[in-house]
Amino acid sequence: MKNKKLALTIIIAIGLIIAVIGINSVRKNSSVNATGKNLNSEIEYTVSKDDISISVSESGNVNSTDKRIIKSEINGTVENIYVTEGDTVERNQILTSLKSETSSGNQAEINSINLNIEKSKRELNDLYNSQNELNIYAPVSGVISGLSIEEGNQISTNYNIANIKDTDNSYIEVYFTKDQYDKISISDSVSIFMTKFFATETGTVIEKDSTPVQMGGGTFGYLVTVKMSNPGGYGVGDLAQITVSNSQGTYQGMNIGEIIDIKEEKVTSKISGKIKSVNTENGKYVNKGDIIATIEGEDISLQIAEKQNTIERYNSQIEDLVEGDTIYSPMKGTVLKISVSEEEVVDRTTALMTVADLENMEVIISVDELDINKIKLNQPANITSDVYPNEKFTGKVTKISMEGITQNGVTTYDVTIKLDDRKSLMSGMNVDVEISADSRENVLTVPINAVHRLNGDYMVTVKDSAGNKSDVKVELGLATKNKVEITSGLNEGDVVVYNAVQSTNTQMPGGMNVMMPGVGVSRPGGNTVIRQEGPRQ
């Protein structure tokens, strides 16, 4: 009996021990579930320089910058369709003809009038050319000399009216070796060192002479003439060291160049006639394109006016004959869609076809109000399409809407991106657009998790060589979800420490949310949220 009581006592004691262990285990698990499973590890990061950029990404459809729906102008039937879908058409090209109760067979007469219009236009162009030759223009800028005409003088074709001295520029002659000469081209840039004045000017190559000139010692030189804008002070005979630069290299003259006499350009008449007026005099400065003199030609002006009126009359006749019956393309483009067929009945509201300019394509995307201030005109954009995954397309921002569209409490703004080259993209295709909003190169950056907030300031924890830690106030620049630019407060090589925290909960004990500048709250249409959670050590 005594042994049974002892055994019972031992069983009860063991049960109590198991119960206590079980309760402690439950409490421990409950504590873990309440706080989350924490794995803290301190990370050291050496501050270094890196590139950082932010962008805005959205999706949209490719469309033509100019797409027009062409409608019927009369009530009637479609008589003929002269194009098919996919055809390229020119402006004013006939697309279709319509038949109405008042239509009549006027096409032959229209064709005849069109021929007359083309003939009159050619004649008008000839008259314009003749009228232009009545004015004698200055071929270059400079000072007039040797003026040899007066009002009322009768002159012949190619008569030398005057000379113009180019006083704005100086011309320098210099010789180059054959190899250098062959690599130098007209309009190449020139560096000009004026040896007497110890001054450097710029100029361009304007002439080359392929005639070899004996330079002594059995070498030959080839003459190159350089034009330099003369700021004043340089004169004939001044010496200059000439260096020509282009994509092939840099070439220095084999001798010292020398400013030559002022160049003169002759002013001649292209036609003969009687001088009506003279608009300059010897010693007067003129600009290129100024009218030096005018030859009488009232008859030409009258003929031009008459020919213009003739063309207008022809056009009015055609309008009367084709009133609403013939439909022309309003633009150069491609026929995207034909909405009618021949003999189909139409009225004044019927859409006949759609023509679009497929050489100029654009994408309109909706950008969230939190990101719209990052977008600027002419910013570059990268465009991708699932249809052509291996093709890269580029464009730039051409329009930013000033009026937002609000739906479900979210406001967006339309941003237009014009494609540089649509390549194989077709109207209506879906694309993804990434606009490069801002970027910095070779700047100090740290991981975004290394930054925390203290009393309204942004701080990082710095560790010195002795292992001591201290909070340092920093100024921030651009920020992405991974890293942030440091504009002040840190130096390259500083060691920053922070904790990497993994948690089964979304909010750790003592956690804090850090909002970086330039980073918005996540919401439909928005892009980026930077959030750091966990206790700061």
Secondary structure as a PSIPRED ss2 file (coil, helix, strand):
# PSIPRED VFORMAT (PSIPRED V4.0)

   1 M C   1.000  0.000  0.000
   2 K H   0.000  1.000  0.000
   3 N H   0.000  1.000  0.000
   4 K H   0.000  1.000  0.000
   5 K H   0.000  1.000  0.000
   6 L H   0.000  1.000  0.000
   7 A H   0.000  1.000  0.000
   8 L H   0.000  1.000  0.000
   9 T H   0.000  1.000  0.000
  10 I H   0.000  1.000  0.000
  11 I H   0.000  1.000  0.000
  12 I H   0.000  1.000  0.000
  13 A H   0.000  1.000  0.000
  14 I H   0.000  1.000  0.000
  15 G H   0.000  1.000  0.000
  16 L H   0.000  1.000  0.000
  17 I H   0.000  1.000  0.000
  18 I H   0.000  1.000  0.000
  19 A H   0.000  1.000  0.000
  20 V H   0.000  1.000  0.000
  21 I H   0.000  1.000  0.000
  22 G H   0.000  1.000  0.000
  23 I H   0.000  1.000  0.000
  24 N H   0.000  1.000  0.000
  25 S H   0.000  1.000  0.000
  26 V H   0.000  1.000  0.000
  27 R H   0.000  1.000  0.000
  28 K H   0.000  1.000  0.000
  29 N H   0.000  1.000  0.000
  30 S H   0.000  1.000  0.000
  31 S H   0.000  1.000  0.000
  32 V H   0.000  1.000  0.000
  33 N H   0.000  1.000  0.000
  34 A H   0.000  1.000  0.000
  35 T H   0.000  1.000  0.000
  36 G C   1.000  0.000  0.000
  37 K C   1.000  0.000  0.000
  38 N C   1.000  0.000  0.000
  39 L E   0.000  0.000  1.000
  40 N E   0.000  0.000  1.000
  41 S E   0.000  0.000  1.000
  42 E E   0.000  0.000  1.000
  43 I E   0.000  0.000  1.000
  44 E E   0.000  0.000  1.000
  45 Y E   0.000  0.000  1.000
  46 T E   0.000  0.000  1.000
  47 V C   1.000  0.000  0.000
  48 S E   0.000  0.000  1.000
  49 K E   0.000  0.000  1.000
  50 D E   0.000  0.000  1.000
  51 D E   0.000  0.000  1.000
  52 I E   0.000  0.000  1.000
  53 S E   0.000  0.000  1.000
  54 I E   0.000  0.000  1.000
  55 S E   0.000  0.000  1.000
  56 V E   0.000  0.000  1.000
  57 S E   0.000  0.000  1.000
  58 E E   0.000  0.000  1.000
  59 S E   0.000  0.000  1.000
  60 G E   0.000  0.000  1.000
  61 N E   0.000  0.000  1.000
  62 V E   0.000  0.000  1.000
  63 N E   0.000  0.000  1.000
  64 S E   0.000  0.000  1.000
  65 T C   1.000  0.000  0.000
  66 D C   1.000  0.000  0.000
  67 K E   0.000  0.000  1.000
  68 R E   0.000  0.000  1.000
  69 I E   0.000  0.000  1.000
  70 I E   0.000  0.000  1.000
  71 K E   0.000  0.000  1.000
  72 S C   1.000  0.000  0.000
  73 E C   1.000  0.000  0.000
  74 I C   1.000  0.000  0.000
  75 N C   1.000  0.000  0.000
  76 G E   0.000  0.000  1.000
  77 T E   0.000  0.000  1.000
  78 V E   0.000  0.000  1.000
  79 E E   0.000  0.000  1.000
  80 N E   0.000  0.000  1.000
  81 I E   0.000  0.000  1.000
  82 Y C   1.000  0.000  0.000
  83 V C   1.000  0.000  0.000
  84 T C   1.000  0.000  0.000
  85 E C   1.000  0.000  0.000
  86 G C   1.000  0.000  0.000
  87 D C   1.000  0.000  0.000
  88 T E   0.000  0.000  1.000
  89 V E   0.000  0.000  1.000
  90 E C   1.000  0.000  0.000
  91 R C   1.000  0.000  0.000
  92 N C   1.000  0.000  0.000
  93 Q C   1.000  0.000  0.000
  94 I E   0.000  0.000  1.000
  95 L E   0.000  0.000  1.000
  96 T E   0.000  0.000  1.000
  97 S E   0.000  0.000  1.000
  98 L E   0.000  0.000  1.000
  99 K E   0.000  0.000  1.000
 100 S C   1.000  0.000  0.000
 101 E C   1.000  0.000  0.000
 102 T C   1.000  0.000  0.000
 103 S C   1.000  0.000  0.000
 104 S C   1.000  0.000  0.000
 105 G C   1.000  0.000  0.000
 106 N C   1.000  0.000  0.000
 107 Q H   0.000  1.000  0.000
 108 A H   0.000  1.000  0.000
 109 E H   0.000  1.000  0.000
 110 I H   0.000  1.000  0.000
 111 N H   0.000  1.000  0.000
 112 S H   0.000  1.000  0.000
 113 I H   0.000  1.000  0.000
 114 N H   0.000  1.000  0.000
 115 L H   0.000  1.000  0.000
 116 N H   0.000  1.000  0.000
 117 I H   0.000  1.000  0.000
 118 E H   0.000  1.000  0.000
 119 K H   0.000  1.000  0.000
 120 S H   0.000  1.000  0.000
 121 K H   0.000  1.000  0.000
 122 R H   0.000  1.000  0.000
 123 E H   0.000  1.000  0.000
 124 L H   0.000  1.000  0.000
 125 N H   0.000  1.000  0.000
 126 D H   0.000  1.000  0.000
 127 L H   0.000  1.000  0.000
 128 Y H   0.000  1.000  0.000
 129 N H   0.000  1.000  0.000
 130 S H   0.000  1.000  0.000
 131 Q H   0.000  1.000  0.000
 132 N H   0.000  1.000  0.000
 133 E H   0.000  1.000  0.000
 134 L H   0.000  1.000  0.000
 135 N E   0.000  0.000  1.000
 136 I E   0.000  0.000  1.000
 137 Y E   0.000  0.000  1.000
 138 A C   1.000  0.000  0.000
 139 P C   1.000  0.000  0.000
 140 V C   1.000  0.000  0.000
 141 S C   1.000  0.000  0.000
 142 G E   0.000  0.000  1.000
 143 V E   0.000  0.000  1.000
 144 I E   0.000  0.000  1.000
 145 S E   0.000  0.000  1.000
 146 G C   1.000  0.000  0.000
 147 L C   1.000  0.000  0.000
 148 S C   1.000  0.000  0.000
 149 I C   1.000  0.000  0.000
 150 E C   1.000  0.000  0.000
 151 E C   1.000  0.000  0.000
 152 G C   1.000  0.000  0.000
 153 N C   1.000  0.000  0.000
 154 Q E   0.000  0.000  1.000
 155 I E   0.000  0.000  1.000
 156 S C   1.000  0.000  0.000
 157 T C   1.000  0.000  0.000
 158 N C   1.000  0.000  0.000
 159 Y C   1.000  0.000  0.000
 160 N E   0.000  0.000  1.000
 161 I E   0.000  0.000  1.000
 162 A E   0.000  0.000  1.000
 163 N E   0.000  0.000  1.000
 164 I E   0.000  0.000  1.000
 165 K E   0.000  0.000  1.000
 166 D C   1.000  0.000  0.000
 167 T C   1.000  0.000  0.000
 168 D C   1.000  0.000  0.000
 169 N E   0.000  0.000  1.000
 170 S E   0.000  0.000  1.000
 171 Y E   0.000  0.000  1.000
 172 I E   0.000  0.000  1.000
 173 E E   0.000  0.000  1.000
 174 V E   0.000  0.000  1.000
 175 Y E   0.000  0.000  1.000
 176 F E   0.000  0.000  1.000
 177 T C   1.000  0.000  0.000
 178 K H   0.000  1.000  0.000
 179 D H   0.000  1.000  0.000
 180 Q H   0.000  1.000  0.000
 181 Y H   0.000  1.000  0.000
 182 D H   0.000  1.000  0.000
 183 K H   0.000  1.000  0.000
 184 I C   1.000  0.000  0.000
 185 S C   1.000  0.000  0.000
 186 I C   1.000  0.000  0.000
 187 S C   1.000  0.000  0.000
 188 D C   1.000  0.000  0.000
 189 S E   0.000  0.000  1.000
 190 V E   0.000  0.000  1.000
 191 S E   0.000  0.000  1.000
 192 I E   0.000  0.000  1.000
 193 F E   0.000  0.000  1.000
 194 M E   0.000  0.000  1.000
 195 T C   1.000  0.000  0.000
 196 K C   1.000  0.000  0.000
 197 F C   1.000  0.000  0.000
 198 F C   1.000  0.000  0.000
 199 A E   0.000  0.000  1.000
 200 T E   0.000  0.000  1.000
 201 E E   0.000  0.000  1.000
 202 T E   0.000  0.000  1.000
 203 G E   0.000  0.000  1.000
 204 T E   0.000  0.000  1.000
 205 V E   0.000  0.000  1.000
 206 I E   0.000  0.000  1.000
 207 E E   0.000  0.000  1.000
 208 K E   0.000  0.000  1.000
 209 D E   0.000  0.000  1.000
 210 S E   0.000  0.000  1.000
 211 T E   0.000  0.000  1.000
 212 P E   0.000  0.000  1.000
 213 V E   0.000  0.000  1.000
 214 Q E   0.000  0.000  1.000
 215 M E   0.000  0.000  1.000
 216 G E   0.000  0.000  1.000
 217 G C   1.000  0.000  0.000
 218 G C   1.000  0.000  0.000
 219 T E   0.000  0.000  1.000
 220 F E   0.000  0.000  1.000
 221 G E   0.000  0.000  1.000
 222 Y E   0.000  0.000  1.000
 223 L E   0.000  0.000  1.000
 224 V E   0.000  0.000  1.000
 225 T E   0.000  0.000  1.000
 226 V E   0.000  0.000  1.000
 227 K E   0.000  0.000  1.000
 228 M E   0.000  0.000  1.000
 229 S E   0.000  0.000  1.000
 230 N C   1.000  0.000  0.000
 231 P C   1.000  0.000  0.000
 232 G C   1.000  0.000  0.000
 233 G C   1.000  0.000  0.000
 234 Y C   1.000  0.000  0.000
 235 G C   1.000  0.000  0.000
 236 V C   1.000  0.000  0.000
 237 G C   1.000  0.000  0.000
 238 D C   1.000  0.000  0.000
 239 L E   0.000  0.000  1.000
 240 A E   0.000  0.000  1.000
 241 Q E   0.000  0.000  1.000
 242 I E   0.000  0.000  1.000
 243 T E   0.000  0.000  1.000
 244 V E   0.000  0.000  1.000
 245 S E   0.000  0.000  1.000
 246 N E   0.000  0.000  1.000
 247 S C   1.000  0.000  0.000
 248 Q C   1.000  0.000  0.000
 249 G E   0.000  0.000  1.000
 250 T E   0.000  0.000  1.000
 251 Y E   0.000  0.000  1.000
 252 Q E   0.000  0.000  1.000
 253 G C   1.000  0.000  0.000
 254 M C   1.000  0.000  0.000
 255 N C   1.000  0.000  0.000
 256 I C   1.000  0.000  0.000
 257 G E   0.000  0.000  1.000
 258 E E   0.000  0.000  1.000
 259 I E   0.000  0.000  1.000
 260 I C   1.000  0.000  0.000
 261 D C   1.000  0.000  0.000
 262 I C   1.000  0.000  0.000
 263 K C   1.000  0.000  0.000
 264 E E   0.000  0.000  1.000
 265 E E   0.000  0.000  1.000
 266 K E   0.000  0.000  1.000
 267 V E   0.000  0.000  1.000
 268 T E   0.000  0.000  1.000
 269 S C   1.000  0.000  0.000
 270 K C   1.000  0.000  0.000
 271 I C   1.000  0.000  0.000
 272 S C   1.000  0.000  0.000
 273 G E   0.000  0.000  1.000
 274 K E   0.000  0.000  1.000
 275 I E   0.000  0.000  1.000
 276 K E   0.000  0.000  1.000
 277 S E   0.000  0.000  1.000
 278 V E   0.000  0.000  1.000
 279 N C   1.000  0.000  0.000
 280 T C   1.000  0.000  0.000
 281 E C   1.000  0.000  0.000
 282 N C   1.000  0.000  0.000
 283 G C   1.000  0.000  0.000
 284 K C   1.000  0.000  0.000
 285 Y E   0.000  0.000  1.000
 286 V E   0.000  0.000  1.000
 287 N C   1.000  0.000  0.000
 288 K C   1.000  0.000  0.000
 289 G C   1.000  0.000  0.000
 290 D C   1.000  0.000  0.000
 291 I E   0.000  0.000  1.000
 292 I E   0.000  0.000  1.000
 293 A E   0.000  0.000  1.000
 294 T E   0.000  0.000  1.000
 295 I E   0.000  0.000  1.000
 296 E C   1.000  0.000  0.000
 297 G C   1.000  0.000  0.000
 298 E H   0.000  1.000  0.000
 299 D H   0.000  1.000  0.000
 300 I H   0.000  1.000  0.000
 301 S H   0.000  1.000  0.000
 302 L H   0.000  1.000  0.000
 303 Q H   0.000  1.000  0.000
 304 I H   0.000  1.000  0.000
 305 A H   0.000  1.000  0.000
 306 E H   0.000  1.000  0.000
 307 K H   0.000  1.000  0.000
 308 Q H   0.000  1.000  0.000
 309 N H   0.000  1.000  0.000
 310 T H   0.000  1.000  0.000
 311 I H   0.000  1.000  0.000
 312 E H   0.000  1.000  0.000
 313 R H   0.000  1.000  0.000
 314 Y H   0.000  1.000  0.000
 315 N H   0.000  1.000  0.000
 316 S H   0.000  1.000  0.000
 317 Q H   0.000  1.000  0.000
 318 I H   0.000  1.000  0.000
 319 E H   0.000  1.000  0.000
 320 D H   0.000  1.000  0.000
 321 L H   0.000  1.000  0.000
 322 V C   1.000  0.000  0.000
 323 E C   1.000  0.000  0.000
 324 G C   1.000  0.000  0.000
 325 D C   1.000  0.000  0.000
 326 T E   0.000  0.000  1.000
 327 I E   0.000  0.000  1.000
 328 Y E   0.000  0.000  1.000
 329 S C   1.000  0.000  0.000
 330 P C   1.000  0.000  0.000
 331 M C   1.000  0.000  0.000
 332 K C   1.000  0.000  0.000
 333 G E   0.000  0.000  1.000
 334 T E   0.000  0.000  1.000
 335 V E   0.000  0.000  1.000
 336 L E   0.000  0.000  1.000
 337 K E   0.000  0.000  1.000
 338 I E   0.000  0.000  1.000
 339 S C   1.000  0.000  0.000
 340 V C   1.000  0.000  0.000
 341 S C   1.000  0.000  0.000
 342 E C   1.000  0.000  0.000
 343 E C   1.000  0.000  0.000
 344 E C   1.000  0.000  0.000
 345 V E   0.000  0.000  1.000
 346 V E   0.000  0.000  1.000
 347 D C   1.000  0.000  0.000
 348 R C   1.000  0.000  0.000
 349 T C   1.000  0.000  0.000
 350 T C   1.000  0.000  0.000
 351 A E   0.000  0.000  1.000
 352 L E   0.000  0.000  1.000
 353 M E   0.000  0.000  1.000
 354 T E   0.000  0.000  1.000
 355 V E   0.000  0.000  1.000
 356 A E   0.000  0.000  1.000
 357 D C   1.000  0.000  0.000
 358 L C   1.000  0.000  0.000
 359 E C   1.000  0.000  0.000
 360 N C   1.000  0.000  0.000
 361 M E   0.000  0.000  1.000
 362 E E   0.000  0.000  1.000
 363 V E   0.000  0.000  1.000
 364 I E   0.000  0.000  1.000
 365 I E   0.000  0.000  1.000
 366 S E   0.000  0.000  1.000
 367 V E   0.000  0.000  1.000
 368 D E   0.000  0.000  1.000
 369 E C   1.000  0.000  0.000
 370 L C   1.000  0.000  0.000
 371 D C   1.000  0.000  0.000
 372 I H   0.000  1.000  0.000
 373 N H   0.000  1.000  0.000
 374 K H   0.000  1.000  0.000
 375 I C   1.000  0.000  0.000
 376 K C   1.000  0.000  0.000
 377 L C   1.000  0.000  0.000
 378 N C   1.000  0.000  0.000
 379 Q C   1.000  0.000  0.000
 380 P E   0.000  0.000  1.000
 381 A E   0.000  0.000  1.000
 382 N E   0.000  0.000  1.000
 383 I E   0.000  0.000  1.000
 384 T E   0.000  0.000  1.000
 385 S C   1.000  0.000  0.000
 386 D C   1.000  0.000  0.000
 387 V C   1.000  0.000  0.000
 388 Y C   1.000  0.000  0.000
 389 P C   1.000  0.000  0.000
 390 N C   1.000  0.000  0.000
 391 E C   1.000  0.000  0.000
 392 K C   1.000  0.000  0.000
 393 F E   0.000  0.000  1.000
 394 T E   0.000  0.000  1.000
 395 G E   0.000  0.000  1.000
 396 K E   0.000  0.000  1.000
 397 V E   0.000  0.000  1.000
 398 T E   0.000  0.000  1.000
 399 K E   0.000  0.000  1.000
 400 I E   0.000  0.000  1.000
 401 S C   1.000  0.000  0.000
 402 M C   1.000  0.000  0.000
 403 E C   1.000  0.000  0.000
 404 G C   1.000  0.000  0.000
 405 I E   0.000  0.000  1.000
 406 T E   0.000  0.000  1.000
 407 Q E   0.000  0.000  1.000
 408 N C   1.000  0.000  0.000
 409 G C   1.000  0.000  0.000
 410 V E   0.000  0.000  1.000
 411 T E   0.000  0.000  1.000
 412 T E   0.000  0.000  1.000
 413 Y E   0.000  0.000  1.000
 414 D E   0.000  0.000  1.000
 415 V E   0.000  0.000  1.000
 416 T E   0.000  0.000  1.000
 417 I E   0.000  0.000  1.000
 418 K E   0.000  0.000  1.000
 419 L E   0.000  0.000  1.000
 420 D C   1.000  0.000  0.000
 421 D C   1.000  0.000  0.000
 422 R C   1.000  0.000  0.000
 423 K C   1.000  0.000  0.000
 424 S C   1.000  0.000  0.000
 425 L C   1.000  0.000  0.000
 426 M C   1.000  0.000  0.000
 427 S C   1.000  0.000  0.000
 428 G C   1.000  0.000  0.000
 429 M C   1.000  0.000  0.000
 430 N E   0.000  0.000  1.000
 431 V E   0.000  0.000  1.000
 432 D E   0.000  0.000  1.000
 433 V E   0.000  0.000  1.000
 434 E E   0.000  0.000  1.000
 435 I E   0.000  0.000  1.000
 436 S E   0.000  0.000  1.000
 437 A E   0.000  0.000  1.000
 438 D E   0.000  0.000  1.000
 439 S E   0.000  0.000  1.000
 440 R E   0.000  0.000  1.000
 441 E E   0.000  0.000  1.000
 442 N E   0.000  0.000  1.000
 443 V E   0.000  0.000  1.000
 444 L E   0.000  0.000  1.000
 445 T E   0.000  0.000  1.000
 446 V E   0.000  0.000  1.000
 447 P E   0.000  0.000  1.000
 448 I H   0.000  1.000  0.000
 449 N H   0.000  1.000  0.000
 450 A H   0.000  1.000  0.000
 451 V C   1.000  0.000  0.000
 452 H E   0.000  0.000  1.000
 453 R E   0.000  0.000  1.000
 454 L E   0.000  0.000  1.000
 455 N C   1.000  0.000  0.000
 456 G C   1.000  0.000  0.000
 457 D E   0.000  0.000  1.000
 458 Y E   0.000  0.000  1.000
 459 M E   0.000  0.000  1.000
 460 V E   0.000  0.000  1.000
 461 T E   0.000  0.000  1.000
 462 V E   0.000  0.000  1.000
 463 K E   0.000  0.000  1.000
 464 D C   1.000  0.000  0.000
 465 S C   1.000  0.000  0.000
 466 A C   1.000  0.000  0.000
 467 G C   1.000  0.000  0.000
 468 N C   1.000  0.000  0.000
 469 K E   0.000  0.000  1.000
 470 S E   0.000  0.000  1.000
 471 D E   0.000  0.000  1.000
 472 V E   0.000  0.000  1.000
 473 K E   0.000  0.000  1.000
 474 V C   1.000  0.000  0.000
 475 E E   0.000  0.000  1.000
 476 L E   0.000  0.000  1.000
 477 G E   0.000  0.000  1.000
 478 L E   0.000  0.000  1.000
 479 A E   0.000  0.000  1.000
 480 T C   1.000  0.000  0.000
 481 K C   1.000  0.000  0.000
 482 N C   1.000  0.000  0.000
 483 K E   0.000  0.000  1.000
 484 V E   0.000  0.000  1.000
 485 E E   0.000  0.000  1.000
 486 I E   0.000  0.000  1.000
 487 T E   0.000  0.000  1.000
 488 S E   0.000  0.000  1.000
 489 G C   1.000  0.000  0.000
 490 L C   1.000  0.000  0.000
 491 N C   1.000  0.000  0.000
 492 E C   1.000  0.000  0.000
 493 G C   1.000  0.000  0.000
 494 D C   1.000  0.000  0.000
 495 V E   0.000  0.000  1.000
 496 V E   0.000  0.000  1.000
 497 V E   0.000  0.000  1.000
 498 Y E   0.000  0.000  1.000
 499 N E   0.000  0.000  1.000
 500 A E   0.000  0.000  1.000
 501 V E   0.000  0.000  1.000
 502 Q E   0.000  0.000  1.000
 503 S C   1.000  0.000  0.000
 504 T C   1.000  0.000  0.000
 505 N C   1.000  0.000  0.000
 506 T C   1.000  0.000  0.000
 507 Q C   1.000  0.000  0.000
 508 M C   1.000  0.000  0.000
 509 P C   1.000  0.000  0.000
 510 G C   1.000  0.000  0.000
 511 G C   1.000  0.000  0.000
 512 M C   1.000  0.000  0.000
 513 N C   1.000  0.000  0.000
 514 V C   1.000  0.000  0.000
 515 M C   1.000  0.000  0.000
 516 M C   1.000  0.000  0.000
 517 P C   1.000  0.000  0.000
 518 G C   1.000  0.000  0.000
 519 V C   1.000  0.000  0.000
 520 G C   1.000  0.000  0.000
 521 V C   1.000  0.000  0.000
 522 S C   1.000  0.000  0.000
 523 R C   1.000  0.000  0.000
 524 P C   1.000  0.000  0.000
 525 G C   1.000  0.000  0.000
 526 G C   1.000  0.000  0.000
 527 N C   1.000  0.000  0.000
 528 T C   1.000  0.000  0.000
 529 V C   1.000  0.000  0.000
 530 I C   1.000  0.000  0.000
 531 R C   1.000  0.000  0.000
 532 Q C   1.000  0.000  0.000
 533 E C   1.000  0.000  0.000
 534 G C   1.000  0.000  0.000
 535 P C   1.000  0.000  0.000
 536 R C   1.000  0.000  0.000
 537 Q C   1.000  0.000  0.000
